[in-house]
Amino acid sequence: MSRYERWNALLDLVGANGHLSVVEAARTLSVSEATIRRDLDQLADQRMLTRTRGGAVSSNQMAYDLPLLYKTARNAPEKQLIGRAAAALITPDSTVALNGGTTTTEVARALVNRGEFRDGPSATTVTVVTNALSIASELAIRPQIKLVVTGGVARPESYELIGPLATYVLEDLTFDWAILGVDGLEAVAGATAHHEGEASINRLMTQRAQRVAIVADGSKLGKRAFVRVCDTDQIDVVVTNVTADTPAAAALADKGIRIVTA
């Protein structure tokens, strides 16, 4: 288990229980207590949790705000499969809105690896509009991708641009697809996000799109976060790594949403 995977696991444990002891964490993750102490100290330095004698407790900035850099190891193979399946929805000459996140980054990577979107005289193009600096940095060097980046204020945890400048740009655009990563997705609450600024931009993307796809691994299904992005009646497709008869996915399918299993 890598350091970042341990950090993810530790923040999940602290977030679930509100507190965590060094002894318990070492036993759960099968590493030494010295390693756990070092990890907790480093997470505390970044204000991801609060250190206590013999352990840690949750702080106001928990796993939800773990910087994107550290999230990349979480469910990576599943997200790559989801990214490829979502990219397969896109036809040449489409306009696609992508928000930030590890799964949507995999969508962007899969798009540029599709044969018809590769470099060459016979390549066709796709237009990608994003508020994610991480996605923009990967697509900027791809001549077959027309890249549009919103303005806005960068949020360090997710590398997403938010605020009035991003809103101003998106209000004048229309999309064939909005492909969005979310923090929670369930039949009652719809698609949700932890941060209100990101949710506002994501909501606008759905409103400006002809079709909406949510990309989410199984850990997001049946969960809800703080702020609503959109209701289920605005979602056309959910691309996930679980089967359509999984309870949370089945509940979404009952709402008329197409479930694509990667």
Residue, then its C-alpha position, 0 to 999 in steps of 0.5 A: m500500500s502506497r503512502y497516498e493509499r494509506w492517507n486515503a484509508l486513514l481519512d476514511l477511517v477518521g471520517a467514519n468514526g470521528h476518531l482513530s487510534v494509532v494502534e487500531a489504524a496499524r492493525t487495520l492497515s497492517v503497517s507499523e505504529a511508527t508508520i501510522r504516527r508519521d502519516l497522521d503527523q503529515l495529515a495534521d500538518q495539512r489540516m486534514l485531521t487533528r492529532t491527539r494523544g495516541g491517535a487523531v480526530s476529524s477536523n473541519q477539512m476531512a477526506y472530502d477535501l483531500p487534494l486531487l493529487y492524493k486521490t489518484a490511487r483510489n480505485a484507479p483501475e475502475k476509474q480507467l475503465i469508467g473513463r473509457a466507457a464514458a469516452a465511447l459515448i462521444t461522437p466526432d465533432s461533439t462538444v463536451a463539458l468536463n468538470g474536475g476529478t480523477t474519473t473525469t480526468e480518465v474520460a479526457r485521457a480516453l478521449v485522446n486515445r480513441g483512434e478517430f481523435r488521435d493526431g493525423p491527417s484523418a483525425t476528427t476533432v472534439t471540443v472539450v470545455t472544462n473548469a479543471l486545470s488538471i484536465a486542461s494541462e493534459l489536453a492543451i498539447r492535443p491538436q485534435i482537441k479544441l480546448v476551452v477553459t473557463g475562467g474562475v478562481a482555482r480551488p487547490e483541493s480539486y484544481e477546479l475553477i469556480g466563481p462568477l468568471a466561470t459562470y460567465v463563460l458557461e452561460d454563453l455555451t451549449f454542449d452535446w454532453a456534460i460528463l460529470g464526476v460527483d461525490g454522491l449519487e442516489a435515486v432520491a437526492g440525485a447527483t451531489a457534491h461536497h463543495e457548494g462552489e463546485a456544485s454551482i458550476n457543475r449544475l450550470m454545465t448540466q443546464r447547458a447540455q443536451r445530455v448528461a452523463i455521471v461517471a461514478d465508481g460504486s463507492k459513490l452510488g447510494k451516497r449523498a453529499f452536501v450540495r445538489v448538482c442535479d436531480t435524477d430527471q436531468i441525468d441520461v446515463v450513469v457510467t459505473n463499475v457496478t452492474a445495473d442490478t446492484p441496489a443503488a444502480a437499480a434504483l437509478a435505473d428505475k428513474g429511467i436512467r441508462i446504466v452503463t457498466a464499465 
